[in-house]
Amino acid sequence: MRMAAKLLVLILASALVVAGCGRKSAQSDATPELVDAVPLIPDVAPGTMIQTRITGAVHAFHEANRRWPSDFSELVQAKLLDKVPTPPPGKKFVFDRKSLQVLVLPE
């Protein structure tokens, strides 16, 4: 049951991030130079959002099957992801069974 609660929190957090993406920011009337100088998502490493989504899918798979997926293609077969995720260049996605998170590691 505890894993289900974590998954629910992860899904709700993801939904809030997605819902907030469509909002018009207060800076939309700023000069182009100012907008170009401000990072849209500060301190977020490439692959972080998809990493969170894959982690949620892995946990959902575990809840449904009582085992961890052997690879990410099982998440596609279970219809938890549309396709096998593509990591950032020079990186790979790895599921860490110790932390129960999907990590982005160098190839």
Phi, psi and omega per residue, in radians:
M1 nan -0.591 -3.128
R2 -1.112 -0.646 3.124
M3 -1.153 -0.646 3.114
A4 -1.116 -0.672 3.113
A5 -1.140 -0.713 3.103
K6 -1.117 -0.736 3.129
L7 -1.109 -0.733 3.125
L8 -1.073 -0.756 3.113
V9 -1.101 -0.736 3.137
L10 -1.114 -0.745 3.135
I11 -1.160 -0.750 3.126
L12 -1.125 -0.710 3.113
A13 -1.112 -0.726 3.107
S14 -1.109 -0.710 3.137
A15 -1.112 -0.673 3.117
L16 -1.148 -0.684 3.111
V17 -1.106 -0.817 -3.132
V18 -1.138 -0.732 -3.135
A19 -1.120 -0.639 -3.126
G20 -1.287 -0.330 -3.103
C21 -1.171 -0.468 -3.086
G22 -1.499 -0.120 -3.104
R23 -1.295 2.524 3.078
K24 -1.426 2.214 -3.093
S25 -1.419 2.813 3.128
A26 -1.206 -0.323 -3.114
Q27 -1.507 0.039 -3.044
S28 -1.114 -0.389 3.118
D29 -1.622 0.049 -3.119
A30 -1.245 2.856 3.112
T31 -1.151 2.627 -3.130
P32 -0.988 -0.618 -3.138
E33 -1.070 -0.721 -3.133
L34 -1.189 -0.765 -3.131
V35 -1.106 -0.725 -3.136
D36 -1.164 -0.463 -3.084
A37 -1.474 -0.280 -3.089
V38 -1.694 2.125 3.114
P39 -1.152 2.445 -3.116
L40 -1.247 -0.717 3.133
I41 -2.294 1.585 -3.085
P42 -1.230 2.577 3.024
D43 1.054 0.476 3.078
V44 -1.972 2.079 -3.137
A45 -1.269 2.617 3.103
P46 -0.993 2.363 3.119
G47 1.593 -0.092 -3.054
T48 -1.138 -0.766 -3.100
M49 -1.182 -0.752 3.110
I50 -1.186 -0.575 3.098
Q51 -1.047 -0.759 3.115
T52 -1.134 -0.717 3.137
R53 -1.136 -0.723 3.127
I54 -1.156 -0.734 3.106
T55 -1.007 -0.769 3.096
G56 -1.065 -0.719 3.121
A57 -1.150 -0.691 3.112
V58 -1.076 -0.768 -3.137
H59 -1.185 -0.660 3.085
A60 -1.124 -0.702 3.090
F61 -1.065 -0.776 -3.133
H62 -1.101 -0.723 3.113
E63 -1.077 -0.693 -3.090
A64 -1.366 -0.570 -2.997
N65 -1.989 -0.096 -3.117
R66 0.979 0.531 3.021
R67 -2.726 2.784 3.102
W68 -1.480 2.581 3.110
P69 -1.165 2.562 3.134
S70 -1.337 -0.481 3.036
D71 -2.734 3.044 -3.056
F72 -1.254 -0.350 3.116
S73 -1.150 -0.453 3.069
E74 -1.128 -0.505 3.104
L75 -1.216 -0.575 3.083
V76 -1.248 -0.784 3.127
Q77 -1.062 -0.599 3.128
A78 -1.449 0.032 3.129
K79 1.099 0.548 3.072
L80 -1.639 -0.370 3.036
L81 -2.343 2.634 3.119
D82 -1.268 -0.641 -3.125
K83 -2.657 2.888 3.081
V84 -1.138 2.239 -3.057
P85 -1.141 2.522 3.080
T86 -1.790 2.068 -3.132
P87 -1.321 2.900 3.049
P88 -1.048 2.728 -3.133
P89 -0.940 2.333 3.117
G90 1.351 0.131 -3.110
K91 -2.151 2.938 3.030
K92 -2.494 2.642 3.049
F93 -1.577 2.345 3.130
V94 -2.370 2.356 3.061
F95 -1.553 2.070 3.128
D96 -1.606 1.924 -3.089
R97 -1.252 -0.264 3.108
K98 -1.343 -0.840 -3.130
S99 -1.593 -0.212 -3.098
L100 1.051 0.654 3.133
Q101 -2.251 2.681 2.978
V102 -1.501 2.232 -3.121
L103 -1.931 2.693 3.018
V104 -1.841 2.006 -3.092
L105 -2.120 2.750 3.043
P106 -1.126 2.582 3.118
E107 -1.233 nan nan
